[in-house]
Amino acid sequence: MAPIITPLIIHGRDVVLPGQEAVFHTNPDICGPGTVSLLVQGATKALCVEAIESCAKAFDSWRTTSLDQRKRLFLNLAGVLRENADKLRVIILEELQCSAMWAGINVDDTIALAEHVASLSTSTVLSGTIPETKAPGSQGIVTPEPLGVILGIAPWNAPAILGLRAVAAAVMAGNTAILKGSELSPRTHFFIADAFRQAGFPPGVVNFLLHRQEDAADVFESIISQPEVRKCNFTGSTAVGRHIAMRAAFYLKPVLLELGGKNHVIVLEGADLEDATNKILTGALLNSGQICMSTDLVLVSRSVKQQLCLLLREKLQDFSEKHVTKLISAAGDRKIQALVTDAAAKGAAIYTAESQPESLKANGLGKDRKQHATLIENVTPDMEFWTQEAFGPLLGVAACDGLEDAIDLVNACPYGLSAAIFSEADLRTSKFARKLNVGAVHINGATVHDEATLPHGGYKNSGWGRFGGHWALLEFVQTQTVIVN
């Protein structure tokens, strides 16, 4: 049987070019015996222009569509996702080779996001204001206006929830959008774009593009250079985000960036170490550590460091079996191997889920290329792992001299996405949390935590701008002031 081609969606219709132009295979690093390898249609410059023109045409009417009608369509979208939840779960499992738990979280959170965006129809962000003006008899009217066509670039690691997030708030705010999916999860991202179509959104409100990896820069340039495209949002690595910001700036286009994170957990004397251990390992190993909020480095008070490390070693195997699967690419395996090798050479103690301690070969690559969960104890600032995001099942531990010292260490990091503090829960901890230069602080909770109602984004090299709740709406509107005399 010939392989199926995952199409693009432009103005409500599937698009597949003749002669397999710009077609590519799904992720060869993941695909193997028992997995699904399919052909995917990639975008050309002409298709990018066609998608933009479609969005621009739809924008004229969509921007005036009532908020009540937008709400109804997003509720329809939630219904479509719910009715097809099992199908979506299977697609995610096939594309990512992730755990069933992670696929389930993706599906459930995607449905919840669609429902929450529907509720944003009543947000004051989308309502006008009437400020006071100086002249007698005059009246100021300030209204939020949509920007135009929005480019949303979604990653593969949480493909359903982040695929929807890339376009949902922009569309609710009256914009039209292009969802540019990942070449590593094309079927999931097609599923999300197709769900908009099934829910009854007009053609051109959400178009869908994919591309070959080697075409990434050209496709982005083809889109961001067009005057109808007014903003881009991107979730992914800091290196790619920096390039996107530079090219968008050339065309004077704003961007919303949610980038990498080096996420710390602070464990203080008096903390519930059993609870901390469970949440640290969940935060580090869920989806094999391939989450922007994954826990990288634990900073623990010296007085309880040995006890915490013993608990982490004791539970590493169980949490690894629950959460760790193959990484998305062989490049990810090589990066983990390099970080562990460097740390071991500089004096760190290495423990893995399959043998303890020291043996680097236990952290090597098996025939199935499944990466082993690895614990690095006694991490020091001269190690590459001190500042590099692992993005894999790798957890480090270092000693600190209390909360103030830990805060200084976290704030010295070039990233600032998520952090956690485990201590006796009191107002003092909440006060100190505000000293951390990160986008989210979780007191006695895992670093991996996000909800549709909360703002989500980072400081420093973790990006700028916010997804989530009404903060996301603010990213996709601009004010217009009218003075009536």
ABEGO torsion letter per residue (X at the ends): XBBBBBBBBBGGBBBBBBGGBGBBBBBAAABBBGBBBBBBBBBBAAAAAAAAAAAAAAAAAAAABBAAAAAAAAAAAAAAAAAAAAAAAAAAAAAAGBBAAAAAAAAAAAAAAAAAAAAAAABAAABBBBBBBABBGBBBBBBBBBAEBBBBBBBAABAAAAAAAAAAAAAAAGBBBBBBBBAABAAAAAAAAAAAAAAGBBBGABBBBBBBAAAAAAAAAAAAABAABABBBBBEBAAAAAAAAAAAAAAGBBBBBBBBBBBBBBBBBGBBAAAAAAAAAAAAABGGGBBAABBABBBBBAAAAAAAAAAAAAAAAAAAAAABBBBABAAAAAAAAAAAAAAAAAGBBBBBAABOBGBAAAABBBAAGBBBBBBBBGBBAABAAAABBAGBBBBBBBBBBEAAAAAAAAAABABBABBBBBBBBBAAAAAAAAABBBABBBBGBBABBBBAABBBEBBEAAEBEBBEEAAAAAAABBBBBBBBX
